[in-house]
């Protein structure tokens, strides 16, 4: 993948940190904030790990983990949005970007699986 996508994932991780910081300091919001940051920053971290994979199988696994973390992040954003405990504009923007990232990762995984050698 190109440097632009890496930068996009880094910015998305930063966005999840900023979003979590904007949540109220209540017990429930604190739990959701931690989950959001953990999952949202993990997308880019796992993508970076995929770049350093030793085998194609490991690369594909890490790419799938990044996709899985992106899907989990989407869940936390939707939950925070549904609970009405975060800034609507930030949540909507993060959700849209998250969906685009999921689509890109899904497409990459599907393409890689099609090109996978048959044994």
C-alpha positions, 0 to 999 in steps of 0.5 A, spaced: 500 500 500 502 507 498 504 512 503 498 516 502 494 510 506 499 509 511 498 517 513 490 516 512 491 510 518 495 515 522 490 520 522 485 516 523 488 513 529 489 521 531 482 522 530 480 516 535 484 519 540 481 526 539 474 523 539 476 519 546 478 526 549 472 529 547 468 525 551 465 526 558 469 524 564 464 519 566 465 512 568 461 509 562 464 514 557 471 513 560 470 505 558 468 507 551 474 512 550 479 506 552 476 501 547 475 506 542 482 508 542 485 501 543 481 499 537 482 505 533 490 506 533 490 498 532 488 499 525 494 503 523 499 499 527 497 492 525 497 495 517 504 497 519 506 490 522 503 487 515 508 491 512 514 487 516 511 480 515 515 475 513 511 471 509 505 472 504 500 468 509 503 472 515 501 479 511 494 477 509 493 475 517 495 482 519 491 485 514 485 481 516 487 483 523 487 491 521 480 490 518 477 487 524 480 492 528 477 497 523 470 494 524 471 494 532 472 501 531 466 502 527 462 499 533 465 503 538 463 509 534 456 507 533 455 505 540 458 512 543 453 516 537 447 512 539 448 513 547 449 521 545 455 522 549 460 525 544 460 530 539 455 529 533 460 532 528 466 528 530 462 522 531 459 522 524 466 524 521 470 519 524 464 514 522 465 516 515 472 515 515 472 509 518 467 506 513 472 508 507 478 505 511 474 498 512 472 498 504 479 499 502 482 494 507 476 489 505 478 490 497 485 489 499 484 482 503 479 480 497 485 482 492 490 478 495 486 472 496 484 472 489 492 472 487 493 467 493 497 461 490 493 454 490 496 448 493 
